[in-house]
Amino acid sequence: MKARKFFVLSGEHPELGRDEVAAIAKAYDPRSQFESEHRLLLANTSASLEKIVRRASFVRAAGEVAGTFESIPDGSFPIPRPHTFACKAVNLSSNPVDTRALEREAGALFAKRWNSKVALSNPNLVLYLIITDTARYLGYSPPMAVPPRPNKPYKHPHELSWKLARCMVNLSGVMEGQTLCDPFCGTGTILLEGESMGIGSVGIDLDMRMCRISERNMARNSYEPRIINSSFDYVRKIEERIDAVVTDLPYGTASRSSHPPKKLLRDLLLVVPSKKRLVLVYKKGLGIEDLDWSKKYEIFRHKSLTRVVVVR
Ligand SMILES: C[S@@+](CC[C@H](N)C(=O)[O-])C[C@H]1O[C@@H](n2cnc3c(N)ncnc32)[C@H](O)[C@@H]1O
């Protein structure tokens, strides 16, 4: 059944976070519909809330939308009565709001209405009071377990952050049981994130040392290491077995590059069949900014590194 769900996005990359959640929801329910405001995404979707939350990298809070309210939530709302609950007010508006006072007022009101207790640790339900510039939403959520992170004992300076890697896997729309390929896999960050979400993965890297690192990182998590020591164009040989390509192009300094980045990218675009989803990240300023992408995001790391994530 479709229900209206809310997602409060982290302040890090609200645009990426919004599109990440939308891509996950659409993978499970292609008819999902969305509305968004600054750092808040509302989704009409039958995709499971828990599944989206377990996958998404940039979600701070999420739940079902019960309705809207004016100053305090004193109407009637379709919320299952919990034994214990906590109130959490989130101010996403451009005005100051006394969130503590709002939490206290709503806590007292619902405790009386439900004959339930407010419990700050391990509540059965969290009531969310979300304030934006246009509305005040009342939402709720049962406790949701955070999945354990994959272990990554073997590292390298050129590795991607797990959050960005995970977000890129999600932007590709791959689902459990499907397979992604990272043809510049390095230490295997993208492969690990995919596997931790039940997505099969194949890694390719020209550098044997990087292949070994990826293999060991995969093995440490008991994921089947399918790492091929080859150039990226090996993708052609396995295109029937993969559903998406998600990758991080070498950019010359800390990461070895076999060809100039522009040639590498153009050749990669030739070997990845156009019907396969392609998500890649590269360092801004490699002279490959002129291509057309369906989506493009810039991520500033420091003054000499801005990353560009693109989706084809
Ligand atoms: C930016 S790093 C990838 C880092 C990886 N995302 C991680 O988190 O560890 C790029 C990788 O591409 C590999 N590489 C360079 N040229 C290649 C080629 N022609 N084919 C395949 N891999 C290549 C390098 O050895 C390097 O490990």
The ligand as an SDF file (V2000), in Angstrom:
LIG
                    3D

 27 29  0  0  0  0  0  0  0  0999 V2000
   40.5420    6.5010   -7.9220 C   0  0  0  0  0  0  0  0  0  0  0  0
   41.1160    4.8650   -7.8390 S   0  0  0  0  0  0  0  0  0  0  0  0
   39.7130    3.9730   -7.3020 C   0  0  0  0  0  0  0  0  0  0  0  0
   39.5620    4.0390   -5.8270 C   0  0  0  0  0  0  0  0  0  0  0  0
   38.4190    3.2010   -5.3030 C   0  0  0  0  0  0  0  0  0  0  0  0
   37.1360    3.8110   -5.5950 N   0  0  0  0  0  0  0  0  0  0  0  0
   38.5720    2.9950   -3.7920 C   0  0  0  0  0  0  0  0  0  0  0  0
   37.6920    3.4520   -3.0210 O   0  0  0  0  0  0  0  0  0  0  0  0
   39.5650    2.4330   -3.3770 O   0  0  0  0  0  0  0  0  0  0  0  0
   41.2370    4.3870   -9.5100 C   0  0  0  0  0  0  0  0  0  0  0  0
   41.7650    3.0000   -9.7560 C   0  0  0  0  0  0  0  0  0  0  0  0
   41.8130    2.7970  -11.1730 O   0  0  0  0  0  0  0  0  0  0  0  0
   42.8710    1.9130  -11.4740 C   0  0  0  0  0  0  0  0  0  0  0  0
   43.1760    2.0400  -12.9120 N   0  0  0  0  0  0  0  0  0  0  0  0
   43.9190    2.9740  -13.5710 C   0  0  0  0  0  0  0  0  0  0  0  0
   43.8600    2.7740  -14.9020 N   0  0  0  0  0  0  0  0  0  0  0  0
   43.0690    1.6850  -15.0970 C   0  0  0  0  0  0  0  0  0  0  0  0
   42.6040    0.9880  -16.2380 C   0  0  0  0  0  0  0  0  0  0  0  0
   42.9530    1.3650  -17.4960 N   0  0  0  0  0  0  0  0  0  0  0  0
   41.7430   -0.0450  -16.0790 N   0  0  0  0  0  0  0  0  0  0  0  0
   41.3910   -0.4600  -14.8280 C   0  0  0  0  0  0  0  0  0  0  0  0
   41.8280    0.1420  -13.6940 N   0  0  0  0  0  0  0  0  0  0  0  0
   42.6370    1.2100  -13.8330 C   0  0  0  0  0  0  0  0  0  0  0  0
   43.9830    2.3160  -10.5180 C   0  0  0  0  0  0  0  0  0  0  0  0
   44.8570    1.2420  -10.2880 O   0  0  0  0  0  0  0  0  0  0  0  0
   43.1830    2.7050   -9.2560 C   0  0  0  0  0  0  0  0  0  0  0  0
   43.1410    1.6510   -8.3270 O   0  0  0  0  0  0  0  0  0  0  0  0
  1  2  1  0
  2  3  1  0
  2 10  1  0
  3  4  1  0
  4  5  1  0
  5  6  1  0
  5  7  1  0
  7  8  2  0
  7  9  1  0
 10 11  1  0
 11 12  1  0
 11 26  1  0
 12 13  1  0
 13 14  1  0
 13 24  1  0
 14 15  1  0
 14 23  1  0
 15 16  2  0
 16 17  1  0
 17 18  1  0
 17 23  2  0
 18 19  1  0
 18 20  2  0
 20 21  1  0
 21 22  2  0
 22 23  1  0
 24 25  1  0
 24 26  1  0
 26 27  1  0
M  CHG  2   2   1   9  -1
M  END
$$$$
